[in-house]
Amino acid sequence: MNNTRRRFIKSGLLGSAVVAAGCTTEVAVEEASNAEPWRSLRILILGGTGFIGPHMVKEALRRGHTVELFNRGRTDSELFPDLKLYVGDRNGGLDSLEGGDWDVVIDNSGYVPRHVEDSARLLASVVSHYVYISTISVYGDMSGPVDEDTAVGILEDENVEEVTGETYGPLKALCEQRVLQEVGADRTTILRPTYICGPGDRTDRFSYWPIRTMRGGEMLWPGTPADDIQIIDVRDLANFTVDSIEQKILGVFNTVTPKGVYKMGDLLADSLAVTAADVTPTWVATSFLNEHEVAAGGGLPIWEDPEGEGAPLMVVDGSRAAAAGLVNRPTRETTRDTIAWWRTLPAERTETVRSGLSAEREAEVLALWDSTQA
Ligand SMILES: NC(=O)c1ccc[n+]([C@@H]2O[C@H](COP(=O)([O-])OP(=O)(O)OC[C@H]3O[C@@H](n4cnc5c(N)ncnc54)[C@H](OP(=O)(O)O)[C@@H]3O)[C@@H](O)[C@H]2O)c1
């Protein structure tokens, strides 16, 4: 089956989010009909285990490509026993890749510009296409709407290599530049995902909401049901990544759910529908949360104060990726599959949720809030 036909069927089945983003089926088909004929590709993934890596591996294998991995062998090393693994550390240890031969590299483990420069330089003469997984955290200018042309954050000291909450975004922006310098824009794809969610997410940032819903009772929901949020389902990101290498979709793309479509109220509705839990949601005013230092993003993951400085990152323009073929599945599916995955995990993993409010803190804030509402 060639690309054009596959794209047509996919757009036809999963069209609603695409249409919401202003991309018609015809646009997607026209784009795909210009693609190279399908052929099996030899793909090197820097990373490949962890969270997003396995989804990319599985999608690429499912479509008939050959996949090889490069990592230190520390994370889930038993996951792909049949795949060739080049063992090494990106921090000066790329030797095992010398002399290798691949069509394309997917770089999903690059956080430090020096590491990314090294791999891009080594692989530039080998591969015809370099896909770098970046992040929407690269953006530094929050004064207006965010699209791919928004200015990125800048590090005062470009020699900094420590990844912190502050440096993560500007470091990833520098990593992007290193790839472009070494490989060239005519062979590079840069994907900038927002919160990546779905089965396998180790952060529990998205999962917190439906997991908390399962516990039932009065539940704190921040702000209003109309507050904007954005995610990307890890499987949609994997699909678009493999699409981009099959069709050589080059350039920089925000990979997000369509802006203005997904709201906190939808997350609640999805969570209730998936868990069938007996929950009384209490929407707590943003001003009250700020006053009591219940942090957006960290304490209340995924959500942002609509008036806060991070708010533009909840309405990032994803129309370029949608026009190039990114298809977002219904968010309820992400919620459903996240909970289905969560239910398979051992008790020692699920006894502590890694994000969100503890039961005690939530009860404390709700009690305070309820007392102001009496
Ligand atoms: N999670 C999100 O919501 C999110 C959002 C936006 C963007 N992103 C981007 O998505 C990418 C992947 O995220 P993830 O959550 O899947 O990462 P992850 O779970 O931490 O996986 C990292 C992978 O890289 C390998 N690795 C890590 N350090 C390495 C090193 N020094 N040398 C060689 N291999 C190394 C790991 O294997 P070993 O440990 O065995 O080496 C593993 O396979 C990152 O670039 C991140 O910036 C993530």
The ligand as an SDF file (V2000), in Angstrom:
LIG
                    3D

 48 52  0  0  0  0  0  0  0  0999 V2000
    7.7840   13.9080   28.1920 N   0  0  0  0  0  0  0  0  0  0  0  0
    7.2730   15.0280   27.7060 C   0  0  0  0  0  0  0  0  0  0  0  0
    6.1380   15.4410   28.0500 O   0  0  0  0  0  0  0  0  0  0  0  0
    8.0510   15.8180   26.6810 C   0  0  0  0  0  0  0  0  0  0  0  0
    7.4940   17.0010   26.1910 C   0  0  0  0  0  0  0  0  0  0  0  0
    8.1840   17.6900   25.1810 C   0  0  0  0  0  0  0  0  0  0  0  0
    9.3570   17.1760   24.6920 C   0  0  0  0  0  0  0  0  0  0  0  0
    9.8840   16.0290   25.2000 N   0  0  0  0  0  0  0  0  0  0  0  0
   11.1370   15.5160   24.6300 C   0  0  0  0  0  0  0  0  0  0  0  0
   10.9370   14.1460   24.3040 O   0  0  0  0  0  0  0  0  0  0  0  0
   12.1980   13.4660   24.3310 C   0  0  0  0  0  0  0  0  0  0  0  0
   12.0850   12.1100   24.9830 C   0  0  0  0  0  0  0  0  0  0  0  0
   11.4770   12.2030   26.2160 O   0  0  0  0  0  0  0  0  0  0  0  0
   11.2250   10.8820   27.0830 P   0  0  0  0  0  0  0  0  0  0  0  0
   10.3490   11.3490   28.1970 O   0  0  0  0  0  0  0  0  0  0  0  0
   10.7960    9.7390   26.2390 O   0  0  0  0  0  0  0  0  0  0  0  0
   12.7110   10.5730   27.6080 O   0  0  0  0  0  0  0  0  0  0  0  0
   13.1710    9.3920   28.5240 P   0  0  0  0  0  0  0  0  0  0  0  0
   11.9820    8.5890   28.9800 O   0  0  0  0  0  0  0  0  0  0  0  0
   14.0230   10.0070   29.5590 O   0  0  0  0  0  0  0  0  0  0  0  0
   14.0570    8.4780   27.5400 O   0  0  0  0  0  0  0  0  0  0  0  0
   15.3440    8.8330   27.2550 C   0  0  0  0  0  0  0  0  0  0  0  0
   15.9960    7.8020   26.3050 C   0  0  0  0  0  0  0  0  0  0  0  0
   17.2900    8.2750   25.9970 O   0  0  0  0  0  0  0  0  0  0  0  0
   18.3060    7.3940   26.4820 C   0  0  0  0  0  0  0  0  0  0  0  0
   19.3530    8.2350   27.0630 N   0  0  0  0  0  0  0  0  0  0  0  0
   19.2190    9.1260   28.0710 C   0  0  0  0  0  0  0  0  0  0  0  0
   20.3970    9.7160   28.3360 N   0  0  0  0  0  0  0  0  0  0  0  0
   21.2940    9.2030   27.4620 C   0  0  0  0  0  0  0  0  0  0  0  0
   22.6940    9.4040   27.2270 C   0  0  0  0  0  0  0  0  0  0  0  0
   23.4090   10.2740   27.9750 N   0  0  0  0  0  0  0  0  0  0  0  0
   23.2890    8.7240   26.2480 N   0  0  0  0  0  0  0  0  0  0  0  0
   22.6020    7.8320   25.5120 C   0  0  0  0  0  0  0  0  0  0  0  0
   21.2740    7.5910   25.6720 N   0  0  0  0  0  0  0  0  0  0  0  0
   20.6380    8.2550   26.6450 C   0  0  0  0  0  0  0  0  0  0  0  0
   17.5960    6.5190   27.5140 C   0  0  0  0  0  0  0  0  0  0  0  0
   18.1940    5.2210   27.6050 O   0  0  0  0  0  0  0  0  0  0  0  0
   19.3900    4.8880   28.6640 P   0  0  0  0  0  0  0  0  0  0  0  0
   18.9550    5.4370   29.9870 O   0  0  0  0  0  0  0  0  0  0  0  0
   19.4880    3.4040   28.6270 O   0  0  0  0  0  0  0  0  0  0  0  0
   20.6020    5.5750   28.1440 O   0  0  0  0  0  0  0  0  0  0  0  0
   16.1980    6.4260   26.9020 C   0  0  0  0  0  0  0  0  0  0  0  0
   16.1860    5.4660   25.8660 O   0  0  0  0  0  0  0  0  0  0  0  0
   13.1650   14.4240   24.9990 C   0  0  0  0  0  0  0  0  0  0  0  0
   13.9940   14.9780   23.9930 O   0  0  0  0  0  0  0  0  0  0  0  0
   12.2920   15.5130   25.5960 C   0  0  0  0  0  0  0  0  0  0  0  0
   12.9490   16.7690   25.6140 O   0  0  0  0  0  0  0  0  0  0  0  0
    9.2660   15.3540   26.1740 C   0  0  0  0  0  0  0  0  0  0  0  0
  1  2  1  0
  2  3  2  0
  2  4  1  0
  4  5  1  0
  4 48  2  0
  5  6  2  0
  6  7  1  0
  7  8  2  0
  8  9  1  0
  8 48  1  0
  9 10  1  0
  9 46  1  0
 10 11  1  0
 11 12  1  0
 11 44  1  0
 12 13  1  0
 13 14  1  0
 14 15  2  0
 14 16  1  0
 14 17  1  0
 17 18  1  0
 18 19  2  0
 18 20  1  0
 18 21  1  0
 21 22  1  0
 22 23  1  0
 23 24  1  0
 23 42  1  0
 24 25  1  0
 25 26  1  0
 25 36  1  0
 26 27  1  0
 26 35  1  0
 27 28  2  0
 28 29  1  0
 29 30  1  0
 29 35  2  0
 30 31  1  0
 30 32  2  0
 32 33  1  0
 33 34  2  0
 34 35  1  0
 36 37  1  0
 36 42  1  0
 37 38  1  0
 38 39  2  0
 38 40  1  0
 38 41  1  0
 42 43  1  0
 44 45  1  0
 44 46  1  0
 46 47  1  0
M  CHG  2   8   1  16  -1
M  END
$$$$
